[in-house]
Amino acid sequence: EKAKLLRSQPAQIVEPKGLLYVQQREFAVTTPKDGSVSILGSDDATTCHIVVLRHTGSGATCLTHCDGSDTEAEVSLIMSSVKSFSNSTGYGRLEVHLVGGFNDDRQLSQKLTNQLLRAFDLQPDDVHLVTFCVTELNDREEKDIHFPIIYGIAVNVKTAEIFPATFPEKGPDEDLRSARVLTGATLTNIYDAKMEQLHIGPYFWRPFPHVDFWLEQDDKQILQNLSTSPLAEPPHFVSHIRSTLTFLKEHPFPSRSLFPDRKPRLYKKNEEGLWEQVCSDKI
């Protein structure tokens, strides 16, 4: 019933003001007390799942974008991050919302759904499954081709409302953060809720293999080889991958060009509610 209700809502366009956008293999957790961030969101999930974990007592809310790379470790990580904000409340319960995936040919969505259910089931704490809009419950068919119905969601940290969403602005450092995923990094927390700061990096990778070869390929080749579900990707998938590959080509050694001082790039919301880089000297 909950999935049906969610699927029936049109995707809302979420503007950057007050938004913290979470990319693949990232997570962020905050509470209703946060003066900078009121919405956590992520989209472009095809076989990936977006997970929202919330403690009803403290209101601590975590959103993450999982792709099945190491589901058990990821679930433990987000559980401890939410619990670290909720220990003092003494009342309330942990609720989880799972959204994403579809009936894809390789059944990657189904596999990820099962991994997530199992990982939450293995937790010593009780976790209540509130929204389950994944795989076959998020599937539509058009001319024998399957697609997800919902590609992205947002959660309002203050009201706990969850809704389908798209995000015109996925920054800051969109290419840098995508480059990290393409080079195989693990799930990472990108937000310090106490300081209300977004921290990106420092990230390090080796030069991306055959980057020139990939940049020479046509759209069809990129789609076939660099997507888990070529037929169901959103229209901007290829341009996003090209821009990430170009970034990797420009920065083969991020320790030299991006993070010479081994410090993260820090961002804080300004008066307009938009991210602005903070000089690390001010910390």
N, C-alpha and C positions, 0 to 999 in steps of 0.2 A: 504493500500500500504506500509506504513511504517513498519507494523508488518511483512508483507511478506518479505520485504527486510532484516529485522533483523533476521527472522527465517532462511533465506537462508545462513546466515554467519556461518561458523564453529566456535565453542567456542575456544577462544584464551587462552593459558595458561599464567596467569599473575604471574610473579615472585615477590618475596617479596620486591625487591628494589623499594622504592618510593610508595609502596602500603599501604593503610590503609584499612584493611579488617573489614567489619561491620557484626556482627552476628545478629541473630533474636532479635527483640526488642531493637536494638541499632540504633543510628543515628550519623552521623558525617557531619559537614559542614565546608568547607574551600573555599579559593578563589585562582585564578591563581597566586597570589603573594606568595603563600606558597612555601617556599624553601625546605621543607622536603617531602611533600606528593603531588604526581602528579596524583595518581589514587585512586578512592574510588571504592570498589567492595563488592559483597556479592553473595553467591550461596546456593545450597541445598534448594532452594525454591520449594516445591511441590504445596500445596494449598496456601502457603504464596505468597505475592506480594513484589517485590522490587520497590521502588519509588525513582525517581530522580527528585528533584525540583531545578531549576536553574534560576537565574536572569540574563538576557542577558546583562544588563548594567554593573553590577559589576563583573559578572562571578561567583558570590557566588553560590556554588553547594552543595546540601545536598543529601546524599543517606541514605535510611532507609529500613529495612527488616520487613514488617508488617505481623502479623498473625491474625488480626481481634480481638485482645483482647480489644482494646479501640480506634477504628479507628478515631473517631471524635477528641478526645483529642490529638492523635498523629499527625493528620494533622495540627491542630492549632499550635502545638509545632514546627513542622518543618517549617511551614510558618513564624512564628516569628523569628526562628533562621536564615533563609535566609534573611529576611527583615532587620535584625539587621546589616547585612553586606552591605546592598544595599540602605540604606536611603539617602546617600549623592549623589548618582549618578544622580538622576533626570530623567534619560532616561532608556529605556530598558523595558522588560516585564518579567513576571514570566511564566516559561514553565515547564510543568510536563510530565514525562515519566513513564508509568506504565507497568511493565513486570512481568509475572509469573502466576501461577495457571493453571488449565486444567479442562476438563469436568470430575470432580471426582464424584463418586457415591453419596456422601452426599451433593453435590452442595455447598461445603464450599468456593470454589474458586469464584463461581458466587456471593455468598453472600458478600465476601470481595470486589470484583470488585464494586458491587453496593454501599457498604459502603464508599469506597474511592471516587467514583464519587460524591456521595451525600455530603461527607465532604468537598471536594474541591468546590463544588457548593455553599455551605453555607458560604464560605469565603467572607468577604467584598471586597477583592481585585479581580481583573480579573486574572484568571489563564488560560493559554492556553494549552490545551491538545495536545501534539506533537506526543508522541508515545503511542499507545494503543495495547499492545501485551499480552493480558490477557485471561484467561479462554478458551473459544472456539477458540480464535485466537492464542492460544499457545498450542493447543491440537493435539496429534497424537494417532492413534489407532493401536494396534498390537494384533492380535488374540483376538479381543473383549475386550482388556484391554486398558484403556486410560493412557497416560503419558504426562507430559509437554514436549515441544520441547526444550525450554530454561529453564535451572535450575538456571542460574546465569548470572549476567551482571557486567560490570565495566564501569565507566565513567572517561574519561580523563579530569581532572579539567582545564588543560591549553587549550585544543582544543575543549572541549564540546562533543567529540565523545563518543558514547555509543555503546558497542559491547558485544555479548555473551562471557562469560568467566568462567574459572575454576581456582581455587587457590590452589596450593600444600601446601601453608603455610597460616594458618588461625589464627595465634597468634598475639601478645603474650597472655598468660593466657587463652588459648582456653577453658580448662575445667572449670576454674573459671567462665568465662563469660557464658558458657552453663549452668552451675549449677544454675546461677541466673535466667535463663529463665525457667528451669525445676521447680524451686520453686515459679514461678508465679509473677516475678517482672514486673514492667511497663517499658515503653520505656524510654531510657536514652541516653543523649549525652555523647560520649566517647572521644571527641577531643576538645582541646583548640587551635584554629587556630592562635590566637595571639602569644601564647607561643610555638606553634608547638609541643605540647605535647599530648600524649595519656594518659588519666587518667582512670584507672579501679578501681571502688569501691569508698569508702568502701561499701561492700555489706553485708547484714545480712539476715540470714534465720533460720528457725527452723529445727531441724533434719528431714530429708526426711522420710516420712512414708513408712514403709515396704521396706526399701532399700535392706535388705538382701534377702527378698523374690524376688524382681525384679532381683537381681544379680544372683539368682539361676535359673531363667527361661531360656528356650532355645530361640534361635534367633527368632523363629516363634512367640512365645508369646510376646516378646518385640516389635516386629514389629506390631502385631495385636493390642496391647494395648497402645503403646506409640507413635503411628504415626497417623496422620490425614488421611493418604492415603497409607496403607501398601504395595499395589502392585506397587506403583510408586516411592518408595524411592530410592535414589542413593545407590549403593552397600555398602558404608561405614556407612550407617545410624546406624546399630545395634552396631558396634564397637564404634562409637561415643557416643551413649547413654550409653553403658557399662562403657566407660571411665568417662563419666560425673557422673554416679551413684557411681562409685568407689570413685571419688573425693568427692561427697557428704557424703559418708560413712566415709571417712578420715577426713572430716571437718564438723562435725555436728554443731559446734558453731564457725562460721567464725570470730566472734568478739574476740575469744581467739586465734585461730590458724592463721588467715590470716590478720586480721586488728586490732591488739591489740591497736595500737595508734590512731585508727579511722581516718587514713589518706589514701588517694588513692594510688595505685601503679602507679608511673609515668614512662612513656617511652618517649624517644626522638630518632629520627633517627641519627645513627652514620655516619661516613665518607662513609661507604659502602652502605648507604641508608637502613640499617636494624634497627629494634627497639632495643634499649638498655635501661635497667632500670636506672633511675636516683635516686640517694639517696635523700630522702625527706629533709635531712638536708641542702642540697644546695639551697633550694628555698628561 
